[in-house]
């Protein structure tokens, strides 16, 4: 098994990653174009939802870029990830890497930045968590009622140094010019409303099935539509990602086959279990800090 996993980690297929990113962008641009053409409130609302799900999908592709899994050349890796994912989302690669690597290293402990984020959002991540409350939060997210939490998260993963804003500023300057001369400035409204509403709504649901209620990582199966909308690009294989973070996302299904399907539950059963769990406050560490080898936290 080690031999196969090593091959997966070394055999990066940049073209697969680029194709996936282009597909997400095609859906985004098509949704915006249809909304601008129709000029209908309900079409705009649907476009906002679709765009937000694909913004979230691009962020998942950014995971691989943060782990240097897009290309063996680190400069090319970072450029492609910034170009397709982080610059359009106004996210800093350095800030995100710091946040994400610390999450991997200290998952479930008091040093896990994701737990710190959940503590800031309390009591929204409290367990027991009933289905009705999950649905209510989802709807509230779609209406932008938790925008302060969105801003807090983006502040945690922003550019670390001022010069790192250069790429973001250049990209958005070019976008603004293009939209201005094509009389399509309404596209900005769709993009940023989606980023503060539907992006966060699907982001929240994905977070539920990853670490909520455990000091480690859940292993789940999901229906096809959930994988498409909520956990794209094999993000639902989060246990495998945590255990082998040097393996690109498109190999994770093969990793699951290699290691077997023990201790796996459906995402539906997992969500139902949240209603019966003992009380766990938002952001409470459920695992002691392992000073000897924290990387073993899956």
Secondary structure in CASP SS format (residue, H / E / C, confidence):
PFRMAT SS
TARGET T0000
AUTHOR 0000-0000-0000
METHOD secondary structure of the structure
MODEL  1
X C 1.00
X H 1.00
X H 1.00
X H 1.00
X H 1.00
X H 1.00
X H 1.00
X H 1.00
X H 1.00
X H 1.00
X C 1.00
X C 1.00
X C 1.00
X H 1.00
X H 1.00
X H 1.00
X H 1.00
X H 1.00
X H 1.00
X H 1.00
X H 1.00
X H 1.00
X H 1.00
X H 1.00
X H 1.00
X H 1.00
X H 1.00
X H 1.00
X H 1.00
X H 1.00
X H 1.00
X H 1.00
X H 1.00
X H 1.00
X H 1.00
X H 1.00
X H 1.00
X H 1.00
X C 1.00
X C 1.00
X H 1.00
X H 1.00
X H 1.00
X H 1.00
X H 1.00
X H 1.00
X H 1.00
X H 1.00
X H 1.00
X H 1.00
X H 1.00
X H 1.00
X H 1.00
X H 1.00
X H 1.00
X H 1.00
X H 1.00
X H 1.00
X H 1.00
X H 1.00
X H 1.00
X H 1.00
X H 1.00
X H 1.00
X H 1.00
X H 1.00
X C 1.00
X C 1.00
X C 1.00
X C 1.00
X C 1.00
X C 1.00
X C 1.00
X H 1.00
X H 1.00
X H 1.00
X H 1.00
X H 1.00
X H 1.00
X H 1.00
X H 1.00
X H 1.00
X H 1.00
X H 1.00
X H 1.00
X H 1.00
X H 1.00
X H 1.00
X H 1.00
X C 1.00
X C 1.00
X C 1.00
X H 1.00
X H 1.00
X H 1.00
X H 1.00
X H 1.00
X H 1.00
X H 1.00
X H 1.00
X H 1.00
X H 1.00
X H 1.00
X H 1.00
X H 1.00
X H 1.00
X C 1.00
X C 1.00
X C 1.00
X C 1.00
X C 1.00
X C 1.00
X H 1.00
X H 1.00
X H 1.00
X H 1.00
X H 1.00
X H 1.00
X H 1.00
X H 1.00
X C 1.00
X C 1.00
X C 1.00
X C 1.00
X C 1.00
X C 1.00
X E 1.00
X C 1.00
X C 1.00
X C 1.00
X H 1.00
X H 1.00
X H 1.00
X H 1.00
X H 1.00
X H 1.00
X H 1.00
X H 1.00
X H 1.00
X H 1.00
X H 1.00
X H 1.00
X C 1.00
X C 1.00
X C 1.00
X C 1.00
X H 1.00
X H 1.00
X H 1.00
X H 1.00
X H 1.00
X H 1.00
X H 1.00
X H 1.00
X H 1.00
X H 1.00
X C 1.00
X C 1.00
X C 1.00
X C 1.00
X C 1.00
X H 1.00
X H 1.00
X H 1.00
X H 1.00
X H 1.00
X H 1.00
X H 1.00
X H 1.00
X H 1.00
X H 1.00
X H 1.00
X H 1.00
X H 1.00
X H 1.00
X H 1.00
X H 1.00
X H 1.00
X H 1.00
X H 1.00
X H 1.00
X C 1.00
X C 1.00
X C 1.00
X C 1.00
X H 1.00
X H 1.00
X H 1.00
X H 1.00
X H 1.00
X H 1.00
X H 1.00
X H 1.00
X H 1.00
X H 1.00
X H 1.00
X C 1.00
X H 1.00
X H 1.00
X H 1.00
X H 1.00
X H 1.00
X H 1.00
X H 1.00
X H 1.00
X H 1.00
X H 1.00
X H 1.00
X C 1.00
X C 1.00
X C 1.00
X C 1.00
X C 1.00
X C 1.00
X C 1.00
X C 1.00
X C 1.00
X C 1.00
X C 1.00
X E 1.00
X E 1.00
X C 1.00
X C 1.00
X H 1.00
X H 1.00
X H 1.00
X H 1.00
X H 1.00
X H 1.00
X C 1.00
X C 1.00
X C 1.00
X C 1.00
X C 1.00
X C 1.00
X C 1.00
X C 1.00
X H 1.00
X H 1.00
X H 1.00
X H 1.00
X H 1.00
X H 1.00
X C 1.00
X C 1.00
X C 1.00
X C 1.00
X C 1.00
X H 1.00
X H 1.00
X H 1.00
X H 1.00
X H 1.00
X H 1.00
X H 1.00
X H 1.00
X H 1.00
X H 1.00
X H 1.00
X C 1.00
X C 1.00
X C 1.00
X C 1.00
X C 1.00
X E 1.00
X E 1.00
X H 1.00
X H 1.00
X H 1.00
X H 1.00
X H 1.00
X H 1.00
X H 1.00
X H 1.00
X C 1.00
X C 1.00
X C 1.00
X C 1.00
X C 1.00
X E 1.00
X C 1.00
X C 1.00
X C 1.00
X C 1.00
X C 1.00
X C 1.00
X C 1.00
X C 1.00
X C 1.00
X C 1.00
X C 1.00
X C 1.00
X C 1.00
X H 1.00
X H 1.00
X H 1.00
X C 1.00
X C 1.00
END
